[in-house]
Amino acid sequence: MKFVAEIDIMPLPTLLDPQGKAVGGTMKSMDLPEIVGVRIGKHVTLEVDAADKAIAEAKVVEACEKLLVNQIMEGFTFRVEESK
């Protein structure tokens, strides 16, 4: 079976996000002071060939922990769905 994984990788909440801070600061000068707390991360989409959803999810976690995410500075969430 083929699955599609959507992965969001974000800086850990306890760490400073300089890019998010810069964008958030610019919002005020663009007359958008209501927008605050900007955090910027990465979004990764990938396909997984696996026998079932549980195996696909395990492979996504393995890929994140081994390659995609710097676990010292980033966290991740994901969802896996069967490809259409």
RAFENPE-V60438 format. One record per backbone hydrogen bond with DSSP energy under -0.5 kcal/mol. CO is the residue of the C=O (numbers start at 1). NH is the residue of the N-H. E is the energy in kcal/mol with one decimal. If there is no record, write none. Layout:
BEGIN
co nh e
CO NH E
CO NH E
END
This chain:
BEGIN
co nh e
1 50 -2.4
2 83 -2.8
3 48 -2.7
4 81 -2.4
5 7 -0.5
5 46 -2.1
6 79 -1.7
7 9 -0.5
7 44 -2.8
8 10 -0.5
8 77 -2.0
9 42 -2.9
10 75 -2.7
12 15 -1.9
16 18 -0.6
17 21 -2.8
18 22 -2.3
19 23 -2.3
20 24 -2.9
21 25 -2.4
22 26 -1.8
23 27 -1.6
24 28 -0.9
25 29 -1.0
26 30 -1.2
27 32 -2.7
28 31 -1.5
32 35 -1.7
34 36 -0.7
42 9 -2.9
44 7 -3.3
46 5 -3.2
48 3 -2.7
48 50 -0.6
52 56 -2.1
53 57 -2.7
54 58 -2.0
55 59 -2.1
56 60 -2.0
57 61 -2.4
58 62 -2.2
59 63 -2.5
60 64 -2.5
61 65 -2.8
62 66 -2.3
63 67 -2.2
63 68 -2.0
64 69 -2.3
69 71 -1.1
70 73 -1.6
70 74 -2.8
73 12 -2.6
75 10 -2.2
77 8 -2.9
79 6 -2.5
81 4 -3.2
END
